[in-house]
Amino acid sequence: MPQLNPAPWLAILVFSWLIFLIIVIPKVMAHTFPNEPSPQSTEKPKGEPWNWPWY
């Protein structure tokens, strides 16, 4: 049974993980966003009560 021979499949697995770890991950991690988010104030805005016209 050829599927019990791990030699070609192990090599394919190892090489694909090496390509993933060496090439793909640094490219993804180097991605920058065009608009960096600015930090928001932690202070809540002061809300005013609504003036309901029907009472």
C-alpha positions, 0 to 999 in steps of 0.5 A, a space after each residue: 500500500 503506497 499510502 503507508 509509505 510516509 517518505 513523500 508525504 512527510 517531505 511535502 508536509 515539511 517543505 510546505 510548512 517551511 515555505 509557510 513559515 519563511 515566506 508567507 508569515 513575514 509578508 503578512 506581518 509586514 502589512 500596514 494599514 493605510 489609515 492607522 487608528 487614532 487613540 480615542 479618549 476614554 472620557 465619555 461625552 456628556 449627554 443632555 436630556 432629550 426634550 420630548 415635545 409630547 408631554 
